[in-house]
Amino acid sequence: MISSQLYTPRLILSPVGWQDLEDVVSLKTDSQAFGHMLGGVRTRLKAEMEMAEDTTYWGCHRIGMYVVRENIRSGCSRFLGITGIHHRQDDRGYALRFSLWPWAQGRGYAREAAYAVLMEAHARGYERIVAISKEDNIPSRRVLGGIGMVVEEVFMRYGNKMLMYVSTNDNRS
């Protein structure tokens, strides 16, 4: 049986749940943390609605969004952000998403967390995972390239040039 919680040398990734609401709302309503995400900064109500969607998604698919925390042996670990897999509404497939607090960026946490989720998704039988990034979002593009995803498509969305990265199980063997 595959566990829902994921561990890396520095991180613990747990399925997002209502106990994480305040941390997730704080992240999603912060312009520095969530300004580059598709859909932009959320209101509290929108973040709460997404929490309901995320918990339902986990119930249906047994994978979804994770909260990312430091793996500190003392048991007191800081909330760093979120990452996970969701089916895109534009039918491009299952997508990897991530967002960390600005103070947690530049330390390799996003790459470590995103890679753990990507490998878990492939292990659970998700053959093809995509990720979308604005062309000018260099930090996200570095993470996606750093975990082995490759650009498959370039398209325009709301006046922004977007890059679609892809990872397949074929690339992993």
C-alpha positions, -999 to +999 in steps of 0.1 A: +000+000+000+013+035-008+013+060+020-003+094+015+025+112+033+057+117+014+092+122+030+124+137+016+156+142+034+145+177+044+107+178+040+074+162+050+046+164+025+011+157+038-022+157+021-038+192+025-066+192+050-088+215+070-061+216+098-039+235+073-065+261+064-049+291+080-015+284+066-028+278+031-051+309+032-021+330+043+000+317+015-027+321-012-037+356-001+000+369-002+010+387-034+047+377-032+039+340-026+010+336-050+013+364-075+028+342-102+003+314-099-024+310-125-054+328-113-032+350-091-037+360-055-068+345-039-093+361-015-099+342+017-132+329+004-116+316-028-088+300-008-115+283+014-134+271-017-102+257-031-095+239+002-129+222-001-121+212-037-086+200-027-099+178+002-127+164-021-101+157-048-080+137-024-111+117-014-118+108-051-083+103-065-061+095-034-036+121-047-038+159-049-023+189-031+002+185-003+013+209+024+051+212+025+068+214+059+104+212+071+113+177+083+127+187+117+134+159+142+120+180+171+085+177+156+081+215+153+082+220+116+075+252+097+050+254+069+069+262+037+041+261+011+021+237-011+027+214-041+007+187-057-012+173-087-046+184-100-065+177-133-064+209-154-097+223-165-084+230-200-080+193-206-042+194-209-041+166-183-028+162-147-007+191-136+020+196-111+017+229-091+038+244-063+041+276-044+064+284-014+068+314+008+094+338-006+116+333+025+117+295+017+127+300-019+162+296-033+170+267-010+160+238-032+128+231-013+105+236-043+126+213-064+127+186-037+090+188-030+079+189-066+101+160-076+087+139-047+051+146-059+061+140-095+076+106-087+047+097-065+022+105-093+042+083-118+044+055-092+006+057-088+002+052-126-002+087-138+017+083-171+018+120-182+021+150-159+022+186-172+032+219-156+024+254-168+047+284-162+047+319-175+077+325-197+090+351-173+087+330-142+123+319-142+124+303-107+095+280-116+111+272-149+143+262-131+124+239-108+105+222-137+137+218-158+156+207-127+132+178-120+135+166-156+104+181-171+107+193-207+089+220-227+063+205-250+041+235-260+042+273-260+009+292-260-006+325-251-030+330-221-044+363-211-016+381-229+011+360-213+034+336-231+030+303-213+052+272-214+039+237-209+063+213-194+058+175-195+070+144-177+061+109-188+068+075-173+086+068-206+112+095-196+117+079-162+127+043-172 
